[in-house]
Amino acid sequence: MWSRNSKRKSSGGLFKENKKKKKEEFVLDPIETIIGDKKIKKIRKRGGSEKIRLMKVNQANLIVDKKGKIVKVLNVLENSANKHYIRRNVLTKGGIIEIETENKKMKAKITNRPSREGFLNVVLID
């Protein structure tokens, strides 16, 4: 998908293209992080730097009293972004997931954007 102006004038006529499309002008499709064995995709940006996209993840960083602990992610319980993300197990910021820590199942809330940052941070819900 190309994100430049409309191809039509207000009168309905076509604009003439005065330059070619550049790669940076193409819009990337959103990546929906799901539960599974960890998989990362690196995307090259202009200037040679990279963006990290988290495709799948099955572990999360549980943050308790400024200390982190790695826990297992079981499934998605609630997601205010989209009701269909629950059955598809899509992880987004603000979603509530079920985690397993020390053989106990607990609820936790996602505090970061996993698809853009390459990791998953969660905090416990009372």
Summary of the structure (lengths in Angstrom):
residues: 126
radius of gyration: 19.8
end to end distance: 43.2
largest distance: 66.8
contacts: 311
relative contact order: 0.18
helix: 9%
strand: 46%
